[in-house]
Amino acid sequence: MAHLGSRRGRALALPVGLALTASLGFLAPGAASAAELSDAPATVAAFSGPKLSYVVNIEGGRWTAASVRKAIAAAGGEVVISYDQIGVIVVHSQNPEFAKTIRQADGVVSAGSTRTAPLSAQSDDSVDEGAQALTPAEIKAAAAAATDGQDPMEPLQWDMPAIKADKAHAKTLGSSKVTVGIIDTGVDDTHPDLAPNFDAAASANCVSGKPDTTPGSWRPKKGESDHGTHVAGTIGAAKNGIGITGVAPGVKLAGIKVSTPDGFFYTEAVVCGFVWAAEHGVDVTNNSYYTDPWMFACKNDEDQKALIEAVTRATRYAEKKGTVNVAAAGNSKFDLAADTITDTSSPNDTTAVTRDIDPTECFDYPSMLPGVVTVSATGAKNLKASYSNYGLGVIDIAAPGGDRTEYQTPDAPAVNGRILSTTVDGGYNYKAGTSMASPHAAGVLALLKSTHPNASPAALKALLYAQADDLACTNPYDIEGDGKIDAVCEGGKNKNGFYGAGLIDALAAVK
């Protein structure tokens, strides 16, 4: 399924608002060592099944990795890259029994295919999200409402005063010594609102599972999704008299591209993204996606268990290196604390099947992994967004992600209930989703890191939660106004299933 907007779970397509056209978008010593691809070419050539990608998780250190690489070659695998620092090896193989075989090798903890579609079956279809740039007339109207010190389109950003970012900017814009990595579909760093803050040295393309640092490799190609570019603007669009203003307009931005041209975020790319961030001075990562092809990967499946293990190792490694990882909760209206959830969309790269899963055993990852900040979305009235996943004990914090304008109408001069941010080719558009909520939280964490440069990831997360504005449960919750209860919020004022610890507070972060 090549259309990103038809299957992603982090940015949501919503009807067009009053004044501007909404995007239909949905919705990166100890260095990794690449082994020789010619370990056993004759053995590899003996298999003619579909070519798949695998992760092999090992125990022990480099000596174990060397031994396992020999076993990989004997089983018909080619090593793409070996992340010895976390014990994860990325492999390609045409042996249909590769995973089963390599699991028997000494030193292997788990192994599994990262996809159900063969590598050769991936198309290069363009992703058409229906995004439209603002017209000159719309830009002029927004600029007319701007006050001194505001960027021209800032009056349309209801989300910034909602989290007191406008007041925070009067104190600080954030430190240029702090870097936020956007692990996503790529970032168009040529955008005039992003270029001033972009850090090319901390950016890479991780789509293959192995980092590519070719200049510009982190950008979305023509026809690919602008999702990561939109996320980047929310985090750190420069306060430079142009367009919009990000939550932390003084920090650095890094683009870590992990999405295929079709919009799939596979495990090997996600692992690469976290390891890259860990080793290139990234203080905060934003993750507005779930890892394909399983919306929920289950520990009772040998393949899926290996995928969870690989990304868990990568996120823990990043946090150990000083990185706070933030992720979007998802747009399926799921109660992630329910006894069971019905998943009808997985695997999404071949033929989906209907499964009832237990969310304590099956994870939307990286969002539901230990240590990752899980963010739900609110709209312009500070209510849970109609689409946002929720769940007591799962949601850590809430942030503006936007909603249908008719559900949550912003105060004037803002006219659209979605989130306005940067798009490719120097433009701007609206999107809504937990994809848009997560970068607000990442921006506030960047402000916290700017204020407390020596704080550990654990300390930064504790501050984020402690400083959040309490939001009590919204019950009854009938966001559509049709007399039906759309969701039930559990918990108290200080911690509940809709809003976690509450709504993020940018002003408190800089005091």
WOHU-V434845 format. One record per backbone hydrogen bond with DSSP energy under -0.5 kcal/mol. NH is the residue of the N-H (numbers start at 0). CO is the residue of the C=O. Records with the same first field share a line. If there is no record, write none. Layout:
NH->CO  CO
This chain:
3->1
5->2
6->3
7->3
11->431
16->19
17->414
22->429
23->128
26->10
32->81
34->32
38->35
40->37
43->39
44->40
45->41  42
46->43
48->93
51->49  92
53->90
54->111
55->88
56->54  109
57->86
58->106
64->60
65->61
66->62
67->63
68->64
69->65
70->66
71->67
72->68
73->69
74->70
75->72
76->71
77->91
79->89
80->89
81->32
82->80  87
83->81
85->82
86->82
87->82
88->55
89->80
90->53
91->77
92->51
93->75
95->93
97->94
100->96
101->97
102->98
103->100
104->101
107->104
108->56  106
109->56
111->54
113->52
114->52
118->50
120->117
121->118
126->222
127->125
128->126
133->427
138->134
139->135
140->136
141->137
142->138
143->139
144->140  141
145->141  142
149->146
152->242
153->150
155->152
156->153
157->155
159->156
160->156
161->157
162->158  159
163->160
164->159
167->163
168->164
169->165  166
170->167
171->167
177->174
179->251
180->178  283
181->179  253
182->180  285
183->181  255
186->217
188->186
190->187
193->190
194->190
196->193
197->193  194
198->252
199->197
201->198
202->199
203->254
204->211
205->203  256
208->205
211->204
212->210
216->213
218->215
223->220
229->225
230->226
231->227
232->228
233->229
234->230
235->231
236->232
237->192
239->237
245->236
246->233
247->234
248->245
249->172
250->247
251->177
252->196
253->179
255->181  253
256->203  254
257->183
258->183
259->263
262->259
265->257  263
268->265
269->265
270->266
271->267
272->268
273->269
274->270
275->271
276->272
277->273
278->274
279->276
281->276
282->178
283->178
284->323
285->180
286->325
287->182
288->286
290->364
291->264  289
293->290
294->292
296->362
298->360
300->297
304->300
305->301
306->302
307->303
308->304
309->305
310->306
311->307
312->308
313->309
314->310
315->311
316->312
317->313
318->314
319->315
320->316
321->318
322->317
323->282
324->322
325->284
326->372
327->286
328->374
330->8
332->386
335->333  389
337->334
340->356
342->340  354
343->341
345->352
346->292
347->292
351->349
352->345
354->342  352
356->340  354
358->356
360->357
361->357
362->296
364->362
367->363
368->365
371->368
372->324
373->371
374->326  372
375->396
377->398
378->382
379->407
381->378
384->376
387->384
388->329
389->333
390->496
393->390
394->390
395->373
396->373
397->498  501
398->375
400->377
401->377
402->416
406->403
407->403
413->410
418->430
419->417
420->428
422->426
425->422
426->423
428->420
429->20
430->418
431->11
432->400
434->9
435->432
436->432
437->433
438->434
439->435  436
440->436
441->437
442->438
443->439
444->440
445->441
446->442
447->443
448->444
449->445
450->446
451->447
454->451
459->455
460->456
461->457
462->458
463->459
464->460
465->461
466->462
467->463  464
468->502
469->467
470->492
474->472
476->486
477->475
480->477
485->476  483
486->476
491->494
495->499
496->489
499->495
500->395
501->498
502->468
503->397
505->162
506->162
508->504
509->505  506
510->506  507
